Amino acid sequence: MTIPKYDELMIPVLEVLSDKKEHRITEIVDILAKKLKLTNEELEEKISSGSNKFAGRVGWARTYLKAAKLIDSPRRAYFVINERGEKALQDKPKDILNYLKQYNEFLEFVKPNKDEKTSDKNIQEIKIDTPDEMLAHAQDMYKENLQTELLTRLKQIDPVRFEQIVLQLMEKMNYGVGSMTKMSHDGGVDGIIDEDELGLEKIYLQAKRYSDNKVNEKEMQNFAGALGCSPVRKGVFITTSFFDERAKKKAASVQGKIIRLVDGEELTKLMIKHNLGVQVKTKIEIKKIDEDFFSEET
């Protein structure tokens, strides 16, 4: 089944707490996972930030129920249902978020800011995903747009400059010091990386700055040939475009050698990861409660 959204988990959370006992959030997650018969794959699913999707949604269901005063927290990390929560279980509302609008505490919680009146639009907008998921989704969208812009820039630069960027990227990835080969005598090789300080292990590089053309079998044959005629065992072929199927098969068929293919999409991801050609625009600090600070043991 599809993992329920966090508003769809609010009533199930209340049902777990209906025994009027104190439950830890991890216990609630486990009970609901069994009740909903979620698969191991669904239980292990993560959002792009790395957080567990199901546990996160249960956590936010708990957060909204607590904000609306349907559950209490008698001690650190433990939760129990109260009279307001029991009434919600009896009412079994089909639209829990709309139901919670009757409580001022909930309206204050979802209000964008103190000067803006809470509207139905505010309520509907929070239904889509948890705040964690919305933040992760926004980050994914921003990164995707950055990749597109970065790839466009790479396709416009001089081919020699592109080769230099490829060498810089390899060095950023800690593959050693690189050098470009002479343009007229590269023999299918644009650069060479010394993988260790003594230059005992080398990596051949080929960089193709294409706007639309795919890297074809002939170009891969030239690179594989240069690699095959040398003691070098490893090669990396990087392009701003794609590799056609024959080129991929050719790279995979070279005996005793390893040829790693990097297309435009992966190239931009690596550049962003290693801060090459990009810079930090802004930082957002997300804070959460320090449970140890409020521990009863301190």
QUIPELIN-V122673 format. One record per residue. RES is the residue in three letters. D_FIRST is the distance of its C-alpha to the first C-alpha in whole Angstrom. Layout:
res->RES d_first->D_FIRST
res->RES d_first->D_FIRST
This chain:
res->MET d_first->0
res->THR d_first->4
res->ILE d_first->6
res->PRO d_first->8
res->LYS d_first->12
res->TYR d_first->15
res->ASP d_first->16
res->GLU d_first->13
res->LEU d_first->14
res->MET d_first->18
res->ILE d_first->18
res->PRO d_first->16
res->VAL d_first->18
res->LEU d_first->21
res->GLU d_first->20
res->VAL d_first->20
res->LEU d_first->23
res->SER d_first->24
res->ASP d_first->26
res->LYS d_first->29
res->LYS d_first->29
res->GLU d_first->29
res->HIS d_first->25
res->ARG d_first->25
res->ILE d_first->22
res->THR d_first->21
res->GLU d_first->21
res->ILE d_first->19
res->VAL d_first->16
res->ASP d_first->16
res->ILE d_first->16
res->LEU d_first->13
res->ALA d_first->11
res->LYS d_first->12
res->LYS d_first->12
res->LEU d_first->8
res->LYS d_first->8
res->LEU d_first->7
res->THR d_first->8
res->ASN d_first->12
res->GLU d_first->11
res->GLU d_first->8
res->LEU d_first->11
res->GLU d_first->14
res->GLU d_first->13
res->LYS d_first->16
res->ILE d_first->17
res->SER d_first->20
res->SER d_first->23
res->GLY d_first->21
res->SER d_first->20
res->ASN d_first->17
res->LYS d_first->14
res->PHE d_first->12
res->ALA d_first->16
res->GLY d_first->17
res->ARG d_first->15
res->VAL d_first->16
res->GLY d_first->19
res->TRP d_first->20
res->ALA d_first->19
res->ARG d_first->21
res->THR d_first->24
res->TYR d_first->24
res->LEU d_first->24
res->LYS d_first->27
res->ALA d_first->28
res->ALA d_first->28
res->LYS d_first->30
res->LEU d_first->27
res->ILE d_first->27
res->ASP d_first->30
res->SER d_first->31
res->PRO d_first->34
res->ARG d_first->34
res->ARG d_first->32
res->ALA d_first->29
res->TYR d_first->28
res->PHE d_first->27
res->VAL d_first->28
res->ILE d_first->27
res->ASN d_first->30
res->GLU d_first->32
res->ARG d_first->30
res->GLY d_first->27
res->GLU d_first->28
res->LYS d_first->29
res->ALA d_first->25
res->LEU d_first->24
res->GLN d_first->26
res->ASP d_first->26
res->LYS d_first->22
res->PRO d_first->22
res->LYS d_first->20
res->ASP d_first->20
res->ILE d_first->21
res->LEU d_first->23
res->ASN d_first->25
res->TYR d_first->26
res->LEU d_first->27
res->LYS d_first->29
res->GLN d_first->32
res->TYR d_first->32
res->ASN d_first->34
res->GLU d_first->33
res->PHE d_first->30
res->LEU d_first->32
res->GLU d_first->34
res->PHE d_first->31
res->VAL d_first->29
res->LYS d_first->32
res->PRO d_first->33
res->ASN d_first->36
res->LYS d_first->39
res->ASP d_first->41
res->GLU d_first->38
res->LYS d_first->37
res->THR d_first->34
res->SER d_first->32
res->ASP d_first->29
res->LYS d_first->29
res->ASN d_first->28
res->ILE d_first->26
res->GLN d_first->24
res->GLU d_first->24
res->ILE d_first->22
res->LYS d_first->19
res->ILE d_first->18
res->ASP d_first->17
res->THR d_first->19
res->PRO d_first->22
res->ASP d_first->22
res->GLU d_first->19
res->MET d_first->22
res->LEU d_first->24
res->ALA d_first->23
res->HIS d_first->22
res->ALA d_first->26
res->GLN d_first->27
res->ASP d_first->25
res->MET d_first->26
res->TYR d_first->30
res->LYS d_first->30
res->GLU d_first->29
res->ASN d_first->32
res->LEU d_first->34
res->GLN d_first->33
res->THR d_first->34
res->GLU d_first->37
res->LEU d_first->38
res->LEU d_first->38
res->THR d_first->40
res->ARG d_first->43
res->LEU d_first->42
res->LYS d_first->43
res->GLN d_first->46
res->ILE d_first->48
res->ASP d_first->51
res->PRO d_first->50
res->VAL d_first->52
res->ARG d_first->50
res->PHE d_first->47
res->GLU d_first->48
res->GLN d_first->49
res->ILE d_first->46
res->VAL d_first->44
res->LEU d_first->47
res->GLN d_first->46
res->LEU d_first->42
res->MET d_first->43
res->GLU d_first->45
res->LYS d_first->43
res->MET d_first->40
res->ASN d_first->43
res->TYR d_first->44
res->GLY d_first->48
res->VAL d_first->50
res->GLY d_first->50
res->SER d_first->53
res->MET d_first->53
res->THR d_first->55
res->LYS d_first->58
res->MET d_first->57
res->SER d_first->60
res->HIS d_first->59
res->ASP d_first->55
res->GLY d_first->55
res->GLY d_first->51
res->VAL d_first->51
res->ASP d_first->51
res->GLY d_first->50
res->ILE d_first->51
res->ILE d_first->49
res->ASP d_first->51
res->GLU d_first->48
res->ASP d_first->50
res->GLU d_first->53
res->LEU d_first->56
res->GLY d_first->54
res->LEU d_first->54
res->GLU d_first->50
res->LYS d_first->50
res->ILE d_first->47
res->TYR d_first->48
res->LEU d_first->46
res->GLN d_first->46
res->ALA d_first->45
res->LYS d_first->45
res->ARG d_first->45
res->TYR d_first->43
res->SER d_first->43
res->ASP d_first->41
res->ASN d_first->42
res->LYS d_first->40
res->VAL d_first->42
res->ASN d_first->43
res->GLU d_first->44
res->LYS d_first->48
res->GLU d_first->47
res->MET d_first->45
res->GLN d_first->47
res->ASN d_first->50
res->PHE d_first->48
res->ALA d_first->47
res->GLY d_first->51
res->ALA d_first->52
res->LEU d_first->50
res->GLY d_first->51
res->CYS d_first->54
res->SER d_first->54
res->PRO d_first->53
res->VAL d_first->50
res->ARG d_first->47
res->LYS d_first->45
res->GLY d_first->44
res->VAL d_first->42
res->PHE d_first->42
res->ILE d_first->40
res->THR d_first->40
res->THR d_first->39
res->SER d_first->38
res->PHE d_first->36
res->PHE d_first->37
res->ASP d_first->37
res->GLU d_first->36
res->ARG d_first->40
res->ALA d_first->40
res->LYS d_first->37
res->LYS d_first->38
res->LYS d_first->42
res->ALA d_first->40
res->ALA d_first->38
res->SER d_first->41
res->VAL d_first->44
res->GLN d_first->45
res->GLY d_first->46
res->LYS d_first->45
res->ILE d_first->41
res->ILE d_first->41
res->ARG d_first->38
res->LEU d_first->37
res->VAL d_first->36
res->ASP d_first->35
res->GLY d_first->35
res->GLU d_first->32
res->GLU d_first->32
res->LEU d_first->36
res->THR d_first->35
res->LYS d_first->32
res->LEU d_first->34
res->MET d_first->37
res->ILE d_first->35
res->LYS d_first->34
res->HIS d_first->38
res->ASN d_first->39
res->LEU d_first->41
res->GLY d_first->42
res->VAL d_first->40
res->GLN d_first->41
res->VAL d_first->39
res->LYS d_first->39
res->THR d_first->38
res->LYS d_first->36
res->ILE d_first->34
res->GLU d_first->34
res->ILE d_first->31
res->LYS d_first->32
res->LYS d_first->30
res->ILE d_first->32
res->ASP d_first->34
res->GLU d_first->33
res->ASP d_first->36
res->PHE d_first->38
res->PHE d_first->37
res->SER d_first->37
res->GLU d_first->39
res->GLU d_first->41
res->THR d_first->43
